[in-house]
Amino acid sequence: MDEKPILPTTTPTTTNPPPIPSETTNRNNSRNGRDKHVLRRILVAVCLMVMVWTLCGFDMDMDLDDNDALSEWSLLGLSTINTITIPPTANAEHEPVALEAHIMSKCPDARDCLREMVLPAMQRVYTKVNFTLSFIGTPTNSDDGVACKHGPEECLGNIIELCAQKLYPDPKIFLGFTMCLTRNYDEIPQRSLIEDCALEHAIDFDQLNQCATKDDGALGMRLLKDSVKRSADAGVTKSCTVRLDDEIFCIRDGGQWSDCPHGSSVNDLVLAVEKLYRREN
């Protein structure tokens, strides 16, 4: 219960009322009030900026280069801080263009090819292409298997990347995961690398492992054999070979670009995709 106010025990003395503020005083007080209000708003805004800056972990001294940013193309960039603008949905009146990269998982040229051409181009045209990642190897007649240029570890790396493509057909996932592995191609197929890249790209490692080892590895080997046959049927022997609309667009081999009749830059590939996408069916 609220306490009653204590009344004075003596009769209050009469006092003169305070003087009425002049017009000038009113304007000054009003201006001071507005100034204080604006100052408070500025201080609140600054505090919020500092809080966001701190919570998001931004480093004012960080130095990002374009290649690092592009190589991070994946669900990581889309699910945490959604800074990548998703291109508009492809026009239903146009068919997506076939775009394919033929690689070997432990090949430095594959790393450079994905980093310098395929990934940055895909960021701009992935709604307009049907992208496939294929692998290069040599079928072995003796045991009905596949021989890989960089040994059995590369074959296993190829299978892991094919399983990612099978389980997660969205290129933002399987291509980002492949790029993550390829950045450290010499460590493929170490479990720690695969687990780290799977976590980074929202891939279930157990499902990936199950795909690669199912039926004593028969499923993974079948994926690899089909992919190797696809590359062989296309006449592809070098990693990395980029094909557009079933024609060779460019080859990265020995640290150099070659056989690139339309150019070897990202813009060249993007323009070629746009031209093919807009053609009359």
ABEGO torsion letter per residue (X at the ends): XBBBBBBBABBBBBBBBBBBBBAAAAAAAAAAAAAAAAAAAAAAAAAAAAAAAAAAGBBAABBBBAAAAAAABBAAAAAABBABBBBBBBBAABBBBBBBBBBBAABAAAAAAAAAAAAAAAAAAAAABBBBBBBBBBBBAAAGBBBBAAEAAAAAAAAAAAAAAAABABAAAAAAAAAAAAABAAAOABAAAAAAAAAAAGBBAAAAAAAAABGGGAAAAAAAAAAAAAAAAAGBABOBBBBBGGBBABBBBGGBBBGBAAEABAAAAAAAAAAAAABBX
